[in-house]
């Protein structure tokens, strides 16, 4: 089983309008609502790959039951730590110029008692796991060292996968992590420097390895991805597809890469699986994850080269 830990679920409301003007009323052309959160998306991606996944994390009483319905439809078992309040709602407005305007909500506060409850739950659930994935932001009032607190209760023989940035990533690396998946912008913000060339990318990934990561999978968006374990490094270019939505693309990459990791595949195959899922995800405008058939189609065409 692969356990995914979501610390900050959200509802993404995507609204298409003809134009967006401050102080004017607008008519919605289309509306899509996604019950999401990075680790929840990973759990769904794993389920679509026929992997045994289990979702946990924080959830909120007023509107969180909609997440249960979504996970039930996807065949993902779950157990959440429930809190007062509402899941945050993020609004994304897209106008006829393909301009994106985002309004992001703030997560409700989680008490120290609830934080401790989740740590105990992860300690219990991870005893029977092959891997634990923790990703995304934190609820209001939480500190970056919470990542380390969660990972510290995971048994040593269970693989740890992390998708976050900055101090949360640094705290995670103190525990030793089998795979981290930043994108380029997140890596730049974490290391606080500009990263442009492929050599600079590899040096930056190896900096994370020196801090405690075993393998770094660096997402480059539509350009593909790089993977390195500090000894060998590989690059895979993504294939050209119709890009309908970037929602969940990184989480799809984490799902497929995690499945490949626990299957014992070499890092070049972890890369190939990850790029295939991330690419497939951008072709799916009505889902937070990817279509398995599209993933397999893309996977068959991908090339990996050592760098």
ChimeraX commands (.cxc) that place a marker at each C-alpha (Angstrom):
marker #1 position 0.00,0.00,0.00 radius 0.5
marker #1 position 1.10,3.57,-0.72 radius 0.5
marker #1 position -0.08,6.13,1.84 radius 0.5
marker #1 position -0.57,9.75,0.75 radius 0.5
marker #1 position -0.73,12.56,3.32 radius 0.5
marker #1 position -2.62,15.75,2.41 radius 0.5
marker #1 position -2.08,18.60,4.86 radius 0.5
marker #1 position -4.02,21.30,3.00 radius 0.5
marker #1 position -6.94,20.12,0.83 radius 0.5
marker #1 position -8.68,22.65,-1.40 radius 0.5
marker #1 position -11.56,23.09,-3.80 radius 0.5
marker #1 position -10.47,24.56,-7.13 radius 0.5
marker #1 position -13.23,26.44,-8.95 radius 0.5
marker #1 position -12.25,27.15,-12.57 radius 0.5
marker #1 position -14.41,29.80,-14.23 radius 0.5
marker #1 position -14.26,30.75,-17.91 radius 0.5
marker #1 position -15.55,34.24,-18.73 radius 0.5
marker #1 position -15.60,36.35,-21.89 radius 0.5
marker #1 position -13.53,39.08,-20.26 radius 0.5
marker #1 position -12.53,39.99,-16.72 radius 0.5
marker #1 position -12.93,43.61,-15.69 radius 0.5
marker #1 position -12.78,44.95,-12.15 radius 0.5
marker #1 position -16.04,46.51,-11.02 radius 0.5
marker #1 position -18.13,44.85,-13.77 radius 0.5
marker #1 position -20.56,41.93,-13.62 radius 0.5
marker #1 position -19.60,38.82,-15.60 radius 0.5
marker #1 position -21.45,35.88,-17.13 radius 0.5
marker #1 position -19.83,32.47,-16.69 radius 0.5
marker #1 position -19.24,30.53,-19.92 radius 0.5
marker #1 position -18.14,27.34,-18.19 radius 0.5
marker #1 position -17.44,26.19,-14.64 radius 0.5
marker #1 position -15.42,23.24,-13.38 radius 0.5
marker #1 position -15.07,22.30,-9.70 radius 0.5
marker #1 position -12.28,20.01,-8.51 radius 0.5
marker #1 position -11.93,18.51,-5.02 radius 0.5
marker #1 position -8.20,18.47,-4.80 radius 0.5
marker #1 position -5.00,18.73,-2.79 radius 0.5
marker #1 position -1.64,17.48,-4.02 radius 0.5
marker #1 position -1.52,14.24,-2.02 radius 0.5
marker #1 position -5.18,13.50,-2.77 radius 0.5
marker #1 position -4.40,13.87,-6.47 radius 0.5
marker #1 position -1.47,11.47,-6.05 radius 0.5
marker #1 position -3.74,8.87,-4.40 radius 0.5
marker #1 position -6.18,9.09,-7.31 radius 0.5
marker #1 position -3.36,8.83,-9.86 radius 0.5
marker #1 position -2.07,5.71,-8.13 radius 0.5
marker #1 position -5.55,4.18,-8.18 radius 0.5
marker #1 position -5.82,4.83,-11.92 radius 0.5
marker #1 position -2.55,2.93,-12.32 radius 0.5
marker #1 position -4.13,0.05,-10.38 radius 0.5
marker #1 position -1.79,0.62,-7.43 radius 0.5
marker #1 position -3.01,0.12,-3.86 radius 0.5
marker #1 position -3.28,3.65,-2.42 radius 0.5
marker #1 position -4.73,5.08,0.80 radius 0.5
marker #1 position -5.41,8.78,1.47 radius 0.5
marker #1 position -5.11,10.55,4.80 radius 0.5
marker #1 position -4.56,14.08,6.07 radius 0.5
marker #1 position -6.67,16.93,7.40 radius 0.5
marker #1 position -10.28,17.46,6.37 radius 0.5
marker #1 position -12.98,19.97,7.36 radius 0.5
marker #1 position -16.52,19.36,8.60 radius 0.5
marker #1 position -18.57,21.88,6.59 radius 0.5
marker #1 position -17.73,20.74,3.05 radius 0.5
marker #1 position -15.17,17.94,3.34 radius 0.5
marker #1 position -17.60,15.10,2.69 radius 0.5
marker #1 position -17.49,15.95,-1.00 radius 0.5
marker #1 position -13.88,14.74,-0.99 radius 0.5
marker #1 position -15.06,11.42,0.41 radius 0.5
marker #1 position -17.46,11.06,-2.50 radius 0.5
marker #1 position -14.69,11.81,-5.01 radius 0.5
marker #1 position -12.31,9.29,-3.46 radius 0.5
marker #1 position -15.06,6.68,-3.28 radius 0.5
marker #1 position -15.72,7.11,-7.02 radius 0.5
marker #1 position -12.02,6.60,-7.71 radius 0.5
marker #1 position -11.79,3.53,-5.47 radius 0.5
marker #1 position -9.40,5.13,-2.98 radius 0.5
marker #1 position -9.85,4.19,0.72 radius 0.5
marker #1 position -9.27,7.02,3.18 radius 0.5
marker #1 position -9.23,8.10,6.80 radius 0.5
marker #1 position -9.01,11.77,7.67 radius 0.5
marker #1 position -8.45,13.83,10.80 radius 0.5
marker #1 position -11.55,16.05,10.89 radius 0.5
marker #1 position -11.47,19.73,11.85 radius 0.5
marker #1 position -13.98,22.52,12.28 radius 0.5
marker #1 position -14.46,24.94,9.38 radius 0.5
marker #1 position -14.50,24.73,5.61 radius 0.5
marker #1 position -12.03,23.43,3.05 radius 0.5
marker #1 position -10.45,26.45,1.36 radius 0.5
marker #1 position -11.74,27.42,-2.08 radius 0.5
marker #1 position -9.46,28.74,-4.82 radius 0.5
marker #1 position -10.95,30.59,-7.79 radius 0.5
marker #1 position -9.29,30.64,-11.21 radius 0.5
marker #1 position -10.73,32.99,-13.85 radius 0.5
marker #1 position -9.80,32.41,-17.50 radius 0.5
marker #1 position -10.85,35.06,-20.05 radius 0.5
marker #1 position -10.99,35.05,-23.84 radius 0.5
marker #1 position -7.35,36.22,-24.01 radius 0.5
marker #1 position -6.35,33.02,-22.17 radius 0.5
marker #1 position -5.27,35.18,-19.26 radius 0.5
marker #1 position -5.43,33.45,-15.86 radius 0.5
marker #1 position -6.43,35.36,-12.72 radius 0.5
marker #1 position -6.21,33.41,-9.45 radius 0.5
marker #1 position -7.71,34.12,-6.04 radius 0.5
marker #1 position -6.40,31.69,-3.41 radius 0.5
marker #1 position -8.13,31.08,-0.10 radius 0.5
marker #1 position -6.45,30.43,3.26 radius 0.5
marker #1 position -6.74,27.10,5.07 radius 0.5
marker #1 position -8.53,27.10,8.43 radius 0.5
marker #1 position -6.34,26.70,11.49 radius 0.5
marker #1 position -5.58,23.21,12.77 radius 0.5
marker #1 position -5.14,22.79,16.53 radius 0.5
marker #1 position -2.06,21.19,18.04 radius 0.5
marker #1 position -4.22,18.31,19.25 radius 0.5
marker #1 position -5.39,17.60,15.68 radius 0.5
marker #1 position -1.83,17.89,14.39 radius 0.5
marker #1 position -0.72,15.27,16.92 radius 0.5
marker #1 position -3.69,13.08,15.99 radius 0.5
marker #1 position -2.57,12.98,12.35 radius 0.5
marker #1 position 1.02,12.12,13.33 radius 0.5
marker #1 position -0.30,9.16,15.35 radius 0.5
marker #1 position -2.51,8.10,12.44 radius 0.5
marker #1 position 0.39,8.19,9.98 radius 0.5
marker #1 position 2.52,6.19,12.42 radius 0.5
marker #1 position -0.21,3.56,12.55 radius 0.5
marker #1 position -1.06,3.43,8.83 radius 0.5
marker #1 position 2.54,3.47,7.60 radius 0.5
marker #1 position 3.37,0.23,9.42 radius 0.5
marker #1 position 1.78,-1.71,6.55 radius 0.5
marker #1 position 2.96,0.54,3.71 radius 0.5
marker #1 position 5.57,0.29,1.00 radius 0.5
marker #1 position 5.78,4.08,0.68 radius 0.5
marker #1 position 4.47,7.34,2.13 radius 0.5
marker #1 position 3.92,10.42,-0.03 radius 0.5
marker #1 position 3.60,13.83,1.62 radius 0.5
marker #1 position 3.10,16.91,-0.52 radius 0.5
marker #1 position 1.70,20.41,-0.72 radius 0.5
marker #1 position 1.32,23.30,1.69 radius 0.5
marker #1 position 0.38,23.55,5.34 radius 0.5
marker #1 position -2.76,24.67,7.11 radius 0.5
marker #1 position -2.86,28.09,8.76 radius 0.5
marker #1 position -0.63,28.40,11.81 radius 0.5
marker #1 position 1.46,25.30,11.09 radius 0.5
marker #1 position 5.25,25.45,10.92 radius 0.5
marker #1 position 7.54,23.81,8.31 radius 0.5
marker #1 position 8.96,21.33,10.83 radius 0.5
marker #1 position 5.61,19.52,10.76 radius 0.5
marker #1 position 6.83,17.77,7.60 radius 0.5
marker #1 position 9.73,16.36,9.58 radius 0.5
marker #1 position 7.46,15.35,12.47 radius 0.5
marker #1 position 5.24,13.33,10.12 radius 0.5
marker #1 position 8.15,11.67,8.31 radius 0.5
marker #1 position 9.94,10.84,11.57 radius 0.5
marker #1 position 7.20,8.33,12.53 radius 0.5
marker #1 position 7.40,6.45,9.21 radius 0.5
marker #1 position 9.31,3.14,9.58 radius 0.5
marker #1 position 12.83,3.13,8.14 radius 0.5
marker #1 position 12.03,0.40,5.62 radius 0.5
marker #1 position 9.17,2.44,4.11 radius 0.5
marker #1 position 10.08,4.69,1.18 radius 0.5
marker #1 position 9.47,8.41,1.65 radius 0.5
marker #1 position 8.42,10.64,-1.25 radius 0.5
marker #1 position 8.13,14.41,-0.84 radius 0.5
marker #1 position 6.77,17.12,-3.14 radius 0.5
marker #1 position 7.15,20.53,-1.54 radius 0.5
marker #1 position 9.60,23.42,-1.38 radius 0.5
marker #1 position 11.51,25.80,0.85 radius 0.5
marker #1 position 11.73,25.17,4.58 radius 0.5
marker #1 position 9.21,22.31,4.34 radius 0.5
marker #1 position 11.58,20.52,1.99 radius 0.5
marker #1 position 14.61,21.24,4.17 radius 0.5
marker #1 position 12.83,19.81,7.21 radius 0.5
marker #1 position 11.89,16.71,5.20 radius 0.5
marker #1 position 15.46,16.12,4.03 radius 0.5
marker #1 position 16.63,15.91,7.64 radius 0.5
marker #1 position 14.67,12.64,7.85 radius 0.5
marker #1 position 16.16,11.17,4.69 radius 0.5
marker #1 position 13.90,11.03,1.64 radius 0.5
marker #1 position 13.91,8.46,-1.17 radius 0.5
marker #1 position 12.48,10.77,-3.84 radius 0.5
marker #1 position 11.78,14.50,-4.06 radius 0.5
marker #1 position 10.02,16.13,-7.02 radius 0.5
marker #1 position 10.41,19.89,-7.25 radius 0.5
marker #1 position 9.67,21.81,-10.41 radius 0.5
marker #1 position 12.24,24.31,-11.62 radius 0.5
marker #1 position 10.60,27.36,-10.03 radius 0.5
marker #1 position 10.28,25.57,-6.68 radius 0.5
marker #1 position 13.93,24.52,-6.84 radius 0.5
marker #1 position 15.01,28.10,-7.52 radius 0.5
marker #1 position 12.95,29.42,-4.61 radius 0.5
marker #1 position 14.25,26.70,-2.30 radius 0.5
marker #1 position 17.92,27.25,-3.12 radius 0.5
marker #1 position 17.41,31.01,-3.62 radius 0.5
marker #1 position 19.28,31.21,-6.89 radius 0.5
marker #1 position 18.64,31.33,-10.61 radius 0.5
marker #1 position 18.91,27.97,-12.39 radius 0.5
marker #1 position 19.06,28.14,-16.19 radius 0.5
marker #1 position 21.37,25.62,-17.84 radius 0.5
marker #1 position 21.21,21.84,-17.62 radius 0.5
marker #1 position 24.49,21.80,-15.69 radius 0.5
marker #1 position 23.02,24.25,-13.17 radius 0.5
marker #1 position 19.96,22.04,-12.85 radius 0.5
marker #1 position 22.07,18.98,-12.11 radius 0.5
marker #1 position 24.19,20.86,-9.56 radius 0.5
marker #1 position 21.04,22.08,-7.83 radius 0.5
marker #1 position 19.58,18.54,-7.71 radius 0.5
marker #1 position 22.84,17.23,-6.28 radius 0.5
marker #1 position 22.68,19.92,-3.60 radius 0.5
marker #1 position 19.40,18.35,-2.45 radius 0.5
marker #1 position 21.05,14.93,-2.51 radius 0.5
marker #1 position 23.82,16.22,-0.25 radius 0.5
marker #1 position 21.10,17.33,2.20 radius 0.5
marker #1 position 19.39,13.94,2.44 radius 0.5
marker #1 position 17.55,13.09,-0.79 radius 0.5
marker #1 position 18.40,9.78,-2.46 radius 0.5
marker #1 position 16.90,10.71,-5.82 radius 0.5
marker #1 position 15.67,14.02,-7.28 radius 0.5
marker #1 position 13.08,14.16,-10.06 radius 0.5
marker #1 position 13.09,17.70,-11.46 radius 0.5
marker #1 position 9.99,18.64,-13.46 radius 0.5
marker #1 position 10.59,21.03,-16.36 radius 0.5
marker #1 position 6.96,21.40,-17.43 radius 0.5
marker #1 position 6.36,20.87,-21.13 radius 0.5
marker #1 position 10.13,20.46,-21.62 radius 0.5
marker #1 position 10.06,17.14,-19.73 radius 0.5
marker #1 position 12.10,16.25,-16.65 radius 0.5
marker #1 position 15.51,15.32,-15.27 radius 0.5
marker #1 position 16.29,12.65,-12.69 radius 0.5
marker #1 position 19.51,12.00,-10.77 radius 0.5
marker #1 position 20.70,9.95,-7.82 radius 0.5
marker #1 position 24.02,11.83,-7.73 radius 0.5
marker #1 position 25.79,9.09,-9.68 radius 0.5
marker #1 position 23.75,8.79,-12.86 radius 0.5
marker #1 position 21.49,11.38,-14.45 radius 0.5
marker #1 position 18.88,11.13,-17.20 radius 0.5
marker #1 position 16.66,13.45,-19.23 radius 0.5
marker #1 position 13.34,12.76,-20.94 radius 0.5
marker #1 position 11.68,15.25,-23.26 radius 0.5
marker #1 position 7.91,15.39,-23.12 radius 0.5
marker #1 position 5.88,14.73,-26.26 radius 0.5
marker #1 position 3.72,17.38,-27.90 radius 0.5
marker #1 position 0.10,17.09,-26.78 radius 0.5
marker #1 position -2.91,19.38,-26.64 radius 0.5
marker #1 position -2.58,21.18,-23.29 radius 0.5
marker #1 position -6.04,21.54,-21.77 radius 0.5
marker #1 position -5.16,21.97,-18.08 radius 0.5
marker #1 position -2.03,21.92,-15.95 radius 0.5
marker #1 position -4.08,20.99,-12.87 radius 0.5
marker #1 position -2.63,17.87,-11.26 radius 0.5
marker #1 position 0.21,17.39,-13.78 radius 0.5
marker #1 position 2.93,17.38,-11.12 radius 0.5
marker #1 position 0.85,15.11,-8.91 radius 0.5
marker #1 position 0.39,12.66,-11.78 radius 0.5
marker #1 position 4.16,12.63,-12.18 radius 0.5
marker #1 position 4.59,11.87,-8.47 radius 0.5
marker #1 position 2.01,9.06,-8.62 radius 0.5
marker #1 position 3.62,7.24,-11.54 radius 0.5
marker #1 position 7.16,7.82,-10.27 radius 0.5
marker #1 position 6.21,6.48,-6.82 radius 0.5
marker #1 position 4.65,3.36,-8.32 radius 0.5
marker #1 position 7.82,2.79,-10.38 radius 0.5
marker #1 position 10.01,3.38,-7.31 radius 0.5
marker #1 position 8.21,0.83,-5.12 radius 0.5
marker #1 position 8.33,-1.63,-8.04 radius 0.5
marker #1 position 12.13,-1.48,-7.88 radius 0.5
marker #1 position 12.61,0.04,-11.34 radius 0.5
marker #1 position 15.85,1.90,-12.19 radius 0.5
marker #1 position 15.82,5.68,-12.08 radius 0.5
marker #1 position 15.61,6.06,-15.87 radius 0.5
marker #1 position 12.32,4.12,-15.81 radius 0.5
marker #1 position 11.06,6.15,-12.83 radius 0.5
marker #1 position 11.68,9.22,-14.99 radius 0.5
marker #1 position 9.91,7.75,-18.02 radius 0.5
marker #1 position 6.83,6.75,-16.04 radius 0.5
marker #1 position 6.69,10.14,-14.32 radius 0.5
marker #1 position 6.93,12.15,-17.54 radius 0.5
marker #1 position 4.27,9.98,-19.19 radius 0.5
marker #1 position 1.77,10.58,-16.37 radius 0.5
marker #1 position 2.52,14.29,-16.08 radius 0.5
marker #1 position 2.07,14.74,-19.82 radius 0.5
marker #1 position -1.13,12.70,-19.88 radius 0.5
marker #1 position -2.58,14.83,-17.09 radius 0.5
marker #1 position -2.43,18.06,-19.12 radius 0.5
marker #1 position -4.66,16.50,-21.79 radius 0.5
marker #1 position -7.51,15.97,-19.28 radius 0.5
marker #1 position -9.48,19.22,-18.74 radius 0.5
marker #1 position -12.27,17.59,-16.75 radius 0.5
marker #1 position -10.18,15.64,-14.26 radius 0.5
marker #1 position -7.52,16.27,-11.64 radius 0.5
marker #1 position -5.67,13.17,-12.82 radius 0.5
marker #1 position -4.76,11.39,-16.03 radius 0.5
marker #1 position -6.39,8.81,-18.24 radius 0.5
marker #1 position -4.55,5.47,-17.99 radius 0.5
marker #1 position -4.91,4.71,-21.70 radius 0.5
marker #1 position -3.43,8.13,-22.61 radius 0.5
marker #1 position -0.62,7.56,-20.12 radius 0.5
marker #1 position 0.25,4.22,-21.71 radius 0.5
marker #1 position 0.10,5.73,-25.20 radius 0.5
marker #1 position 2.54,8.49,-24.24 radius 0.5
marker #1 position 4.79,6.14,-22.25 radius 0.5
marker #1 position 5.35,3.99,-25.36 radius 0.5
marker #1 position 6.74,6.97,-27.29 radius 0.5
marker #1 position 9.06,8.50,-24.68 radius 0.5
marker #1 position 12.81,8.40,-25.02 radius 0.5
marker #1 position 15.27,8.69,-22.12 radius 0.5
marker #1 position 18.91,9.68,-22.51 radius 0.5
marker #1 position 21.75,9.74,-20.03 radius 0.5
marker #1 position 23.25,13.19,-19.38 radius 0.5
marker link #1:1,2 radius 0.2
marker link #1:2,3 radius 0.2
marker link #1:3,4 radius 0.2
marker link #1:4,5 radius 0.2
marker link #1:5,6 radius 0.2
marker link #1:6,7 radius 0.2
marker link #1:7,8 radius 0.2
marker link #1:8,9 radius 0.2
marker link #1:9,10 radius 0.2
marker link #1:10,11 radius 0.2
marker link #1:11,12 radius 0.2
marker link #1:12,13 radius 0.2
marker link #1:13,14 radius 0.2
marker link #1:14,15 radius 0.2
marker link #1:15,16 radius 0.2
marker link #1:16,17 radius 0.2
marker link #1:17,18 radius 0.2
marker link #1:18,19 radius 0.2
marker link #1:19,20 radius 0.2
marker link #1:20,21 radius 0.2
marker link #1:21,22 radius 0.2
marker link #1:22,23 radius 0.2
marker link #1:23,24 radius 0.2
marker link #1:24,25 radius 0.2
marker link #1:25,26 radius 0.2
marker link #1:26,27 radius 0.2
marker link #1:27,28 radius 0.2
marker link #1:28,29 radius 0.2
marker link #1:29,30 radius 0.2
marker link #1:30,31 radius 0.2
marker link #1:31,32 radius 0.2
marker link #1:32,33 radius 0.2
marker link #1:33,34 radius 0.2
marker link #1:34,35 radius 0.2
marker link #1:35,36 radius 0.2
marker link #1:36,37 radius 0.2
marker link #1:37,38 radius 0.2
marker link #1:38,39 radius 0.2
marker link #1:39,40 radius 0.2
marker link #1:40,41 radius 0.2
marker link #1:41,42 radius 0.2
marker link #1:42,43 radius 0.2
marker link #1:43,44 radius 0.2
marker link #1:44,45 radius 0.2
marker link #1:45,46 radius 0.2
marker link #1:46,47 radius 0.2
marker link #1:47,48 radius 0.2
marker link #1:48,49 radius 0.2
marker link #1:49,50 radius 0.2
marker link #1:50,51 radius 0.2
marker link #1:51,52 radius 0.2
marker link #1:52,53 radius 0.2
marker link #1:53,54 radius 0.2
marker link #1:54,55 radius 0.2
marker link #1:55,56 radius 0.2
marker link #1:56,57 radius 0.2
marker link #1:57,58 radius 0.2
marker link #1:58,59 radius 0.2
marker link #1:59,60 radius 0.2
marker link #1:60,61 radius 0.2
marker link #1:61,62 radius 0.2
marker link #1:62,63 radius 0.2
marker link #1:63,64 radius 0.2
marker link #1:64,65 radius 0.2
marker link #1:65,66 radius 0.2
marker link #1:66,67 radius 0.2
marker link #1:67,68 radius 0.2
marker link #1:68,69 radius 0.2
marker link #1:69,70 radius 0.2
marker link #1:70,71 radius 0.2
marker link #1:71,72 radius 0.2
marker link #1:72,73 radius 0.2
marker link #1:73,74 radius 0.2
marker link #1:74,75 radius 0.2
marker link #1:75,76 radius 0.2
marker link #1:76,77 radius 0.2
marker link #1:77,78 radius 0.2
marker link #1:78,79 radius 0.2
marker link #1:79,80 radius 0.2
marker link #1:80,81 radius 0.2
marker link #1:81,82 radius 0.2
marker link #1:82,83 radius 0.2
marker link #1:83,84 radius 0.2
marker link #1:84,85 radius 0.2
marker link #1:85,86 radius 0.2
marker link #1:86,87 radius 0.2
marker link #1:87,88 radius 0.2
marker link #1:88,89 radius 0.2
marker link #1:89,90 radius 0.2
marker link #1:90,91 radius 0.2
marker link #1:91,92 radius 0.2
marker link #1:92,93 radius 0.2
marker link #1:93,94 radius 0.2
marker link #1:94,95 radius 0.2
marker link #1:95,96 radius 0.2
marker link #1:96,97 radius 0.2
marker link #1:97,98 radius 0.2
marker link #1:98,99 radius 0.2
marker link #1:99,100 radius 0.2
marker link #1:100,101 radius 0.2
marker link #1:101,102 radius 0.2
marker link #1:102,103 radius 0.2
marker link #1:103,104 radius 0.2
marker link #1:104,105 radius 0.2
marker link #1:105,106 radius 0.2
marker link #1:106,107 radius 0.2
marker link #1:107,108 radius 0.2
marker link #1:108,109 radius 0.2
marker link #1:109,110 radius 0.2
marker link #1:110,111 radius 0.2
marker link #1:111,112 radius 0.2
marker link #1:112,113 radius 0.2
marker link #1:113,114 radius 0.2
marker link #1:114,115 radius 0.2
marker link #1:115,116 radius 0.2
marker link #1:116,117 radius 0.2
marker link #1:117,118 radius 0.2
marker link #1:118,119 radius 0.2
marker link #1:119,120 radius 0.2
marker link #1:120,121 radius 0.2
marker link #1:121,122 radius 0.2
marker link #1:122,123 radius 0.2
marker link #1:123,124 radius 0.2
marker link #1:124,125 radius 0.2
marker link #1:125,126 radius 0.2
marker link #1:126,127 radius 0.2
marker link #1:127,128 radius 0.2
marker link #1:128,129 radius 0.2
marker link #1:129,130 radius 0.2
marker link #1:130,131 radius 0.2
marker link #1:131,132 radius 0.2
marker link #1:132,133 radius 0.2
marker link #1:133,134 radius 0.2
marker link #1:134,135 radius 0.2
marker link #1:135,136 radius 0.2
marker link #1:136,137 radius 0.2
marker link #1:137,138 radius 0.2
marker link #1:138,139 radius 0.2
marker link #1:139,140 radius 0.2
marker link #1:140,141 radius 0.2
marker link #1:141,142 radius 0.2
marker link #1:142,143 radius 0.2
marker link #1:143,144 radius 0.2
marker link #1:144,145 radius 0.2
marker link #1:145,146 radius 0.2
marker link #1:146,147 radius 0.2
marker link #1:147,148 radius 0.2
marker link #1:148,149 radius 0.2
marker link #1:149,150 radius 0.2
marker link #1:150,151 radius 0.2
marker link #1:151,152 radius 0.2
marker link #1:152,153 radius 0.2
marker link #1:153,154 radius 0.2
marker link #1:154,155 radius 0.2
marker link #1:155,156 radius 0.2
marker link #1:156,157 radius 0.2
marker link #1:157,158 radius 0.2
marker link #1:158,159 radius 0.2
marker link #1:159,160 radius 0.2
marker link #1:160,161 radius 0.2
marker link #1:161,162 radius 0.2
marker link #1:162,163 radius 0.2
marker link #1:163,164 radius 0.2
marker link #1:164,165 radius 0.2
marker link #1:165,166 radius 0.2
marker link #1:166,167 radius 0.2
marker link #1:167,168 radius 0.2
marker link #1:168,169 radius 0.2
marker link #1:169,170 radius 0.2
marker link #1:170,171 radius 0.2
marker link #1:171,172 radius 0.2
marker link #1:172,173 radius 0.2
marker link #1:173,174 radius 0.2
marker link #1:174,175 radius 0.2
marker link #1:175,176 radius 0.2
marker link #1:176,177 radius 0.2
marker link #1:177,178 radius 0.2
marker link #1:178,179 radius 0.2
marker link #1:179,180 radius 0.2
marker link #1:180,181 radius 0.2
marker link #1:181,182 radius 0.2
marker link #1:182,183 radius 0.2
marker link #1:183,184 radius 0.2
marker link #1:184,185 radius 0.2
marker link #1:185,186 radius 0.2
marker link #1:186,187 radius 0.2
marker link #1:187,188 radius 0.2
marker link #1:188,189 radius 0.2
marker link #1:189,190 radius 0.2
marker link #1:190,191 radius 0.2
marker link #1:191,192 radius 0.2
marker link #1:192,193 radius 0.2
marker link #1:193,194 radius 0.2
marker link #1:194,195 radius 0.2
marker link #1:195,196 radius 0.2
marker link #1:196,197 radius 0.2
marker link #1:197,198 radius 0.2
marker link #1:198,199 radius 0.2
marker link #1:199,200 radius 0.2
marker link #1:200,201 radius 0.2
marker link #1:201,202 radius 0.2
marker link #1:202,203 radius 0.2
marker link #1:203,204 radius 0.2
marker link #1:204,205 radius 0.2
marker link #1:205,206 radius 0.2
marker link #1:206,207 radius 0.2
marker link #1:207,208 radius 0.2
marker link #1:208,209 radius 0.2
marker link #1:209,210 radius 0.2
marker link #1:210,211 radius 0.2
marker link #1:211,212 radius 0.2
marker link #1:212,213 radius 0.2
marker link #1:213,214 radius 0.2
marker link #1:214,215 radius 0.2
marker link #1:215,216 radius 0.2
marker link #1:216,217 radius 0.2
marker link #1:217,218 radius 0.2
marker link #1:218,219 radius 0.2
marker link #1:219,220 radius 0.2
marker link #1:220,221 radius 0.2
marker link #1:221,222 radius 0.2
marker link #1:222,223 radius 0.2
marker link #1:223,224 radius 0.2
marker link #1:224,225 radius 0.2
marker link #1:225,226 radius 0.2
marker link #1:226,227 radius 0.2
marker link #1:227,228 radius 0.2
marker link #1:228,229 radius 0.2
marker link #1:229,230 radius 0.2
marker link #1:230,231 radius 0.2
marker link #1:231,232 radius 0.2
marker link #1:232,233 radius 0.2
marker link #1:233,234 radius 0.2
marker link #1:234,235 radius 0.2
marker link #1:235,236 radius 0.2
marker link #1:236,237 radius 0.2
marker link #1:237,238 radius 0.2
marker link #1:238,239 radius 0.2
marker link #1:239,240 radius 0.2
marker link #1:240,241 radius 0.2
marker link #1:241,242 radius 0.2
marker link #1:242,243 radius 0.2
marker link #1:243,244 radius 0.2
marker link #1:244,245 radius 0.2
marker link #1:245,246 radius 0.2
marker link #1:246,247 radius 0.2
marker link #1:247,248 radius 0.2
marker link #1:248,249 radius 0.2
marker link #1:249,250 radius 0.2
marker link #1:250,251 radius 0.2
marker link #1:251,252 radius 0.2
marker link #1:252,253 radius 0.2
marker link #1:253,254 radius 0.2
marker link #1:254,255 radius 0.2
marker link #1:255,256 radius 0.2
marker link #1:256,257 radius 0.2
marker link #1:257,258 radius 0.2
marker link #1:258,259 radius 0.2
marker link #1:259,260 radius 0.2
marker link #1:260,261 radius 0.2
marker link #1:261,262 radius 0.2
marker link #1:262,263 radius 0.2
marker link #1:263,264 radius 0.2
marker link #1:264,265 radius 0.2
marker link #1:265,266 radius 0.2
marker link #1:266,267 radius 0.2
marker link #1:267,268 radius 0.2
marker link #1:268,269 radius 0.2
marker link #1:269,270 radius 0.2
marker link #1:270,271 radius 0.2
marker link #1:271,272 radius 0.2
marker link #1:272,273 radius 0.2
marker link #1:273,274 radius 0.2
marker link #1:274,275 radius 0.2
marker link #1:275,276 radius 0.2
marker link #1:276,277 radius 0.2
marker link #1:277,278 radius 0.2
marker link #1:278,279 radius 0.2
marker link #1:279,280 radius 0.2
marker link #1:280,281 radius 0.2
marker link #1:281,282 radius 0.2
marker link #1:282,283 radius 0.2
marker link #1:283,284 radius 0.2
marker link #1:284,285 radius 0.2
marker link #1:285,286 radius 0.2
marker link #1:286,287 radius 0.2
marker link #1:287,288 radius 0.2
marker link #1:288,289 radius 0.2
marker link #1:289,290 radius 0.2
marker link #1:290,291 radius 0.2
marker link #1:291,292 radius 0.2
marker link #1:292,293 radius 0.2
marker link #1:293,294 radius 0.2
marker link #1:294,295 radius 0.2
marker link #1:295,296 radius 0.2
marker link #1:296,297 radius 0.2
marker link #1:297,298 radius 0.2
marker link #1:298,299 radius 0.2
marker link #1:299,300 radius 0.2
marker link #1:300,301 radius 0.2
marker link #1:301,302 radius 0.2
marker link #1:302,303 radius 0.2
marker link #1:303,304 radius 0.2
marker link #1:304,305 radius 0.2
marker link #1:305,306 radius 0.2
marker link #1:306,307 radius 0.2
view
